[in-house]
Amino acid sequence: MTTTPSTAPVPAAPATAITPHAGMRLRELVFGAACAAAVRAAARLRVADALGDTPATVEELAQEVNAEPKPLRRLLRALSCYGLFAETEDGRFTHTEMSRLLREDSPDSLRYISLWCTEPWTWDAWPLLDDAVRSGKDVFPELYGKNFFDYLHTDASESAVVFDRAMSSSSRQSAEDLAEFVDLTGVSSVADIGGGQGLALACLLEKNPELNGTLLDLPKVIANADPRLRDGGPLAGRVRLVPGDCRNEIPVQADLYIIKNILEWDDASTRATLANIVRAARPGARVLVVENLVDDSPSMRFTTAMDLLLLLNVGGAKHSKVSMAALMEEAGLAVGEIRPVNAYLHAFEAVVPV
């Protein structure tokens, strides 16, 4: 993939004073890859897991993670600049609120998210962002000769495992928030469309003993659904597991349809999924679309970064309130309130017209 540099003259910058802070901040930004790589290294070395509740010397940590003390100190020093770990006056290292999130046993662990966002393919794709911006297309077909998910499951099996674990940990953390958020007044059946392992559905069913549910996702995903939902699980009697592709058909009727963090593909796939819900649902059925937004969100830096990554790997996009509501209305849904679920997610409440 090549581009031709422009030969047009570059206009002179306006003669305004540049503050030292601006220069320092830009230098930090262009070295952002070093920060991401340092987080990845700490996650792969499991430094956070090795560090207990009391400060430890770098030599003690090095022995635990099978690393050399001097470069490990350099890694920890760099991470401490960002609030990941902290160094005591006597040169030991201790946990911070952020570094604890790299522990795999943390209830809110971000270890697999940290690994997923820094997988080897990301370092190949990010330098081609200008090409993706010019073309508006993902870079994977030209970079690897196949689309992203084909590459992931045929050429990068380790990365596929990281992806599955990252999505599971992310879903686990948001499932409780969603279960607390959803109003189930008048609802006896709920369908989780493209719901992965069904963690959100399992939380809803556990909190509401009279509720029945359906989980629809691709066959391989359904085969690995949450054990609580599968045969022999405590919720199996109230669940139907339906293998399928929501972009092709949604053979499910329910009082409430939940679609969480999957309408990030190209607009054609999003339109097809929403149209399939409207086609399958009874008049008056409720639809809850839950997404990260690129506007009106305290997580803008994270969400806009994920938006650019989606452009690179699948040609998709995160939505704004306006773009998501427009696609829902185009599908025939009557969109109502748009409310925050937590700091990262917004819910679009809609109804299939009578």
Secondary structure, 3 states (H helix, E strand, C coil): CCCCCCCCCCCCCCCCCCCHHHHHHHHHHHCHHHHHHHHHHHHHHCHHHHCCCCCECHHHHHHHHCCCHHHHHHHHHHHHCCCCCEECCCCCEECCHHHHCCCCCCCCCCHHHHHHCCCHHHHHHHHHHHHHHHHCCCCHHHHHCCCHHHHHHHHCHHHHHHHHHHHHHHHHHHHHHHHHHCCCCCCCEEEEECCCCCHHHHHHHHHCCCCEEEEEECHHHHCCCCCCCCCCCCCHHHEEEEECCCCCCCCCCCCEEEEECCCCCCHHHHHHHHHHHHHHCCCCCEEEEEECECCCCCCHHHHHHHHHHHHHHCCCCCECHHHHHHHHHHCCCEEEEEEECCCCCEEEEEECCC
